[in-house]
Amino acid sequence: MPVVGPIRRLVKLSRRCFLGTVPGLVLIPSFNDPPVQPGRWTTTAAPRVPVAAATPTTARHAMTLIGGFTDRLEATASVQVRDPRRGWLPVGTSLLEPRAESVVIPLDEDRLLVLGGWSGKLPREKQPSRTAEICEPWRPDRRRQTTPPFGEPSRSLEGIAATRIANGQVLAMLDDQVAIFDPNQESWTSEACLGSKRHGARLLALGAGDREDLVDAVLVVGGHQAGQPSIEVVEVPKNGLPKARSWSADPLPVVQDVAIARSNAGKVIVAGGLIGKRSTPLTWELDLEEETVKPGPLLPDDDGVTGARLIPRGSRLLLLGGESRTGNGPRPARGMVMHPESNRIILLPKAPHPAVRSAVTVDSKGYLVTGGYRFDASAPRGSRTVVLATADLLTIPSFAIAD
């Protein structure tokens, strides 16, 4: 009897070794293994112009990078297209002005609404943009400016947030003002005011649900000031002006730049963000029916994560492209997988080229992480920031077999 335990462990180990030799089969880590999601990184061709802080989007089913800043630390007007078959195309389109960290909303297969961002050069010549424009990556001659109705034309669009709603229009928000962009007329209307001023909020279109009187409802999370509501819902009616209402429960701290997504269970997951000047490891689960918030598991990084993208994948969500901010400057944050149903978080495999302000997109083969920069506070002044000419594809198996 004393030998039964060792024999069982030997059989179990042999089974894992055998299964590990089967082509295309990936094992979930056993109890004693590090908590890392099975997956593989593959290095692919980099963009023609290496950039950080570019905004990724899609035009005609092709990944597109809007602006960013180059290895000279200057904002660029370049628009880079990655054709699914031919790879990165020669740069043939540019914005009306250089922009990094802009907000980009696809209007249809051809047109992109590009809002705000910044121009100039880091670190002391950075200028928040006061303009917006419509860009058509496949038609370089079709560039035109559009002016959101947020006060004086000289007003900066820093902190703007936007999302596309159910009827194809775009709801944009700056401070406590809400405006609607009509892509058919390519015109703006000033619509409503929020209950609080916001900078760095995140928006999520929820749909009208069973409300026949609504076009859409938009969830607004974070970016608020102390003493003001952290969560609001902007209801866009079919007739009349949008109205904003606050959730009665208001447990979120003063946080901005969170990652947000809706799980397949209908909950809204909020992860990380910036509290003051430091990133946070906090997460939250929002119940849309009850309009309540409960804390989720801490991210497995004591320094927290901000500026990440949260991507639904079945019952899980992938957290990619974020950074940790501490007193020593930003550093790349490792990717993670959130399991809301089991209230746990596991790590993704280490990226081959970790970077800050990389662009994350969902590729037909996986998840593409492009460019970004690395910061070394100990390096000589003038060489602390290096922009990477990289693109790495993360593939995760559709199924796995557990022991």
C-alpha positions in Angstrom: 0.0 0.0 0.0 2.8 2.5 0.7 3.8 2.4 -2.9 0.4 3.2 -4.3 0.9 7.0 -4.1 4.2 7.0 -6.0 2.8 4.7 -8.6 -0.3 6.9 -9.1 2.0 10.0 -9.5 4.2 8.1 -12.0 1.1 7.1 -14.1 -0.2 10.6 -14.0 3.2 12.1 -15.0 3.5 9.5 -17.8 0.0 10.4 -19.1 0.9 14.1 -19.2 4.2 13.3 -21.0 2.3 11.2 -23.6 -0.5 13.7 -24.2 2.2 16.4 -24.5 3.5 14.6 -27.6 0.2 14.7 -29.5 0.3 17.3 -32.3 -2.0 20.3 -31.8 -2.9 19.3 -28.2 -2.3 21.7 -25.4 -2.5 20.8 -21.7 -3.9 23.1 -19.1 -1.3 23.6 -16.3 -1.6 21.0 -13.5 -2.0 22.0 -9.9 1.7 22.4 -9.3 2.4 24.2 -12.6 2.7 28.1 -12.8 -0.7 29.6 -13.5 0.0 30.5 -17.2 -2.5 30.3 -20.0 -1.4 28.0 -22.8 -0.5 30.1 -25.9 2.3 30.9 -28.3 3.8 34.2 -29.5 5.0 34.5 -33.1 7.1 37.4 -34.4 5.6 38.8 -37.7 6.5 41.7 -40.0 6.6 45.1 -38.4 4.9 48.3 -39.7 6.7 50.4 -42.3 7.0 53.2 -39.8 7.8 52.1 -36.2 5.4 53.9 -33.9 4.2 53.9 -30.3 0.8 55.3 -29.0 -0.8 54.6 -32.4 -4.6 54.0 -32.4 -5.5 50.6 -34.0 -8.7 50.2 -36.0 -10.1 48.5 -39.1 -10.9 49.8 -42.6 -12.1 47.4 -45.3 -11.3 44.5 -43.0 -7.7 45.5 -42.9 -5.9 46.4 -39.6 -5.0 50.1 -39.7 -2.7 52.1 -37.4 -3.6 55.8 -37.0 -0.8 58.2 -36.1 1.4 57.6 -33.0 4.9 58.9 -32.3 8.1 57.8 -34.0 11.6 57.1 -32.7 12.2 60.9 -32.8 9.5 61.1 -30.2 7.4 63.2 -32.6 3.8 62.7 -33.4 3.2 61.4 -36.9 0.4 61.8 -39.4 1.0 58.4 -41.0 -1.9 56.0 -41.6 -0.5 52.4 -42.0 -2.6 49.6 -43.4 -1.9 45.9 -42.9 -3.5 43.9 -45.8 -4.5 40.4 -44.7 -2.8 38.9 -47.7 0.0 41.3 -48.7 1.0 42.5 -45.2 2.0 46.1 -44.5 1.4 48.3 -47.5 3.5 51.3 -48.4 2.3 54.4 -46.5 0.1 56.2 -49.0 -2.3 58.0 -46.7 -1.8 60.6 -43.9 -3.9 62.6 -41.5 -4.5 66.3 -41.9 -2.2 66.8 -38.9 0.1 64.6 -36.8 -1.7 62.8 -33.9 -0.8 60.3 -31.2 -3.2 58.7 -28.8 -6.3 59.8 -30.7 -9.7 58.3 -30.4 -10.8 56.6 -33.6 -14.3 55.3 -34.4 -15.1 53.5 -37.6 -18.1 55.0 -39.4 -18.4 52.3 -42.1 -16.0 50.2 -44.1 -14.2 53.2 -45.5 -14.5 56.2 -43.2 -12.9 56.7 -39.8 -13.7 59.5 -37.3 -10.5 60.6 -35.7 -10.8 62.7 -32.5 -8.2 64.6 -30.5 -4.9 63.1 -29.5 -1.7 65.2 -29.3 0.9 66.7 -31.7 4.4 67.9 -31.3 7.3 66.2 -29.6 7.9 64.5 -26.3 8.4 65.4 -23.6 8.1 69.2 -23.6 6.6 70.1 -26.9 3.5 67.9 -26.6 0.4 69.9 -27.6 -3.2 68.5 -27.1 -5.1 68.5 -30.3 -8.1 70.9 -30.7 -9.4 69.2 -33.9 -11.1 66.2 -35.4 -11.1 64.8 -38.9 -12.6 62.1 -41.2 -10.0 59.8 -42.7 -10.4 57.2 -45.5 -7.3 55.0 -45.5 -8.0 53.6 -49.0 -8.8 57.0 -50.5 -5.9 59.4 -49.6 -7.6 62.4 -51.3 -10.7 62.1 -49.0 -9.5 63.9 -45.9 -11.6 66.5 -44.3 -11.9 68.3 -40.9 -15.0 68.2 -38.7 -15.6 70.3 -35.6 -17.2 68.8 -32.5 -19.5 71.3 -30.7 -17.6 71.5 -27.4 -17.3 75.2 -27.0 -14.7 77.4 -28.6 -12.8 76.0 -31.6 -9.6 76.7 -29.6 -10.7 74.3 -26.8 -8.5 71.2 -26.4 -10.1 67.8 -27.0 -7.8 66.2 -24.4 -9.7 63.6 -22.4 -12.5 63.0 -25.0 -14.2 59.7 -25.1 -16.5 58.3 -27.9 -18.4 55.1 -29.0 -20.6 54.1 -31.9 -24.2 53.5 -31.0 -26.8 51.2 -32.4 -28.0 53.5 -35.3 -24.5 54.0 -36.6 -24.1 57.5 -35.0 -21.2 58.3 -32.7 -21.7 59.6 -29.1 -18.8 61.7 -27.9 -18.2 63.1 -24.5 -15.9 65.8 -23.2 -15.9 67.2 -19.6 -19.6 67.2 -18.8 -20.9 67.6 -22.4 -22.3 65.0 -24.8 -22.5 65.4 -28.6 -23.8 63.2 -31.4 -22.1 62.8 -34.8 -24.3 61.8 -37.7 -22.2 59.9 -40.3 -24.8 60.3 -43.1 -24.7 64.1 -42.8 -21.2 64.3 -41.4 -22.5 66.8 -38.9 -22.6 67.3 -35.1 -25.4 68.2 -32.7 -24.8 69.3 -29.1 -27.1 67.1 -27.1 -26.9 66.9 -23.3 -24.9 67.4 -20.1 -23.6 64.8 -17.7 -23.9 64.9 -13.9 -20.1 65.3 -13.6 -17.1 66.4 -15.5 -14.9 63.6 -16.8 -11.4 63.2 -18.2 -10.3 59.7 -19.3 -13.7 58.0 -19.0 -14.5 54.8 -20.8 -17.8 54.2 -22.7 -19.6 51.0 -23.5 -22.7 50.9 -25.7 -25.2 48.5 -24.0 -28.0 48.4 -26.6 -31.7 49.4 -26.0 -32.7 46.1 -24.5 -36.5 45.9 -24.3 -36.9 49.7 -24.3 -38.7 50.4 -27.6 -38.3 54.2 -27.0 -34.5 54.0 -27.0 -31.9 53.9 -29.7 -29.2 52.9 -27.3 -27.9 53.3 -23.8 -24.2 54.1 -23.1 -22.4 53.2 -19.9 -19.9 55.8 -18.7 -17.3 54.6 -16.2 -14.5 56.5 -14.4 -12.8 59.7 -15.4 -14.8 61.6 -12.7 -13.8 64.0 -10.0 -13.9 63.4 -6.3 -17.4 63.6 -4.9 -19.0 63.1 -8.3 -20.7 60.0 -9.7 -18.3 57.4 -11.0 -20.9 55.6 -13.1 -23.6 57.1 -15.4 -25.8 55.8 -18.1 -26.6 58.1 -21.1 -29.9 57.0 -22.7 -30.3 58.0 -26.3 -34.1 58.1 -27.2 -35.5 57.8 -30.7 -37.2 61.2 -30.1 -35.8 63.9 -27.9 -32.5 64.6 -26.3 -30.2 62.1 -24.5 -30.5 62.0 -20.7 -27.8 61.0 -18.2 -28.5 59.4 -14.9 -26.2 58.2 -12.2 -26.1 54.8 -10.5 -27.3 55.1 -6.9 -24.4 52.9 -5.7 -21.1 54.7 -6.3 -18.3 52.6 -4.9 -15.5 53.3 -7.5 -12.5 55.4 -6.5 -11.5 58.4 -8.5 -10.1 56.3 -11.4 -9.5 56.9 -15.1 -8.3 55.0 -18.2 -9.8 51.7 -17.1 -10.2 48.6 -19.3 -13.8 47.7 -19.8 -15.8 44.9 -21.5 -19.0 43.0 -21.3 -18.8 39.3 -20.4 -20.9 36.6 -22.0 -22.8 36.4 -18.7 -24.0 40.0 -19.3 -21.8 41.5 -16.5 -19.5 44.4 -17.2 -15.9 43.8 -16.1 -13.7 46.8 -15.2 -10.0 46.3 -14.7 -7.1 48.5 -13.6 -6.9 52.1 -14.4 -5.1 55.2 -13.1 -5.6 56.5 -9.5 -3.8 59.7 -9.1 -0.4 59.1 -10.9 -0.2 55.3 -10.2 -1.8 52.3 -11.9 -4.1 50.1 -9.8 -4.5 46.3 -9.6 -8.2 46.7 -8.6 -11.0 45.1 -10.7 -14.8 45.4 -10.4 -17.9 43.6 -11.7 -20.9 45.7 -12.7 -24.4 44.2 -12.6 -26.4 46.1 -15.2 -29.8 44.7 -13.9 -29.3 45.6 -10.3 -27.0 48.6 -11.0 -24.6 47.4 -8.4 -20.8 47.0 -8.2 -18.8 44.3 -6.4 -15.0 44.1 -6.2 -13.3 41.5 -8.4 -10.0 39.7 -7.9 -6.8 41.8 -7.7 -4.6 41.7 -10.9 -1.5 39.6 -10.3 0.7 42.7 -10.6 1.2 44.7 -7.4 1.9 47.9 -9.5 -1.4 47.6 -11.3 -2.3 48.0 -15.0 -3.6 51.0 -16.9 -4.4 51.8 -20.5 -5.0 48.1 -21.4 -7.5 46.6 -23.8 -10.0 44.0 -22.4 -11.1 41.6 -25.1 -13.9 39.1 -24.6 -13.1 35.5 -25.6 -15.9 33.1 -24.7 -16.4 33.0 -21.0 -13.0 34.7 -20.5 -11.5 38.1 -21.1 -8.0 38.9 -22.3 -6.2 41.9 -20.8 -3.5 43.1 -23.2 -1.4 46.1 -24.1 -1.4 47.8 -20.7 1.3 49.4 -18.6 2.2 49.8 -15.0 2.9 53.3 -13.7 5.0 53.9 -10.6 7.3 56.6 -9.4 10.0 55.1 -11.7 8.2 55.6 -14.9 6.0 53.3 -17.0 6.8 49.7 -17.7 5.1 47.1 -19.8 2.4 45.0 -18.1 2.2 41.3 -18.7 -1.0 40.0 -20.5 -3.6 38.2 -18.4 -6.7 36.2 -18.7 -9.7 37.0 -16.5 -12.2 34.3 -15.6 -15.2 36.2 -14.2 -17.2 33.1 -13.4 -14.5 31.5 -11.2 -13.3 34.9 -10.0 -9.7 34.2 -10.9 -6.9 35.6 -13.1 -4.0 33.8 -14.8 -1.1 35.1 -16.8 -0.5 34.9 -20.5 2.9 33.7 -21.8 5.6 36.4 -21.7 5.6 38.6 -24.9 8.9 38.5 -26.9 8.9 42.3 -27.2 7.1 43.9 -24.2 6.4 47.6 -24.7 4.4 50.5 -23.4 1.7 52.0 -25.6 1.7 49.2 -28.1 -1.3 48.7 -30.4 -3.5 45.6 -29.7 -5.9 44.2 -32.4 -7.8 41.0 -32.9 -6.3 39.2 -35.9 -8.0 36.4 -37.8 -5.3 34.1 -36.4 -5.0 35.6 -32.9 -4.1 38.8 -31.1 -1.6 41.2 -32.8 0.5 43.5 -30.5 2.4 46.1 -32.6 5.1 48.6 -31.7 5.2 50.6 -28.5 8.2 51.9 -26.6 10.5 51.0 -23.7 11.5 53.5 -21.1 14.8 53.2 -19.1 15.1 55.8 -16.3 18.7 54.9 -15.8 19.7 55.6 -19.4 21.4 58.9 -20.4 19.0 61.7 -21.0 17.8 61.7 -24.6 18.0 58.0 -25.0 15.6 56.7 -22.3 12.7 56.1 -24.7 13.1 53.6 -27.6 10.3 53.0 -30.1 10.2 49.3 -31.2 9.9 48.1 -34.8 8.0 44.9 -33.8 4.7 43.0 -34.3 4.0 39.8 -32.4 1.0 37.5 -32.8 -0.4 35.6 -29.8 -2.4 32.5 -30.6 -4.4 30.7 -28.0 -5.8 27.2 -28.5 -9.5 26.9 -28.9 -9.6 24.0 -26.5 -7.4 22.3 -24.0 -7.4 19.1 -22.0 -7.0 19.2 -18.2 -5.5 16.4 -16.1 
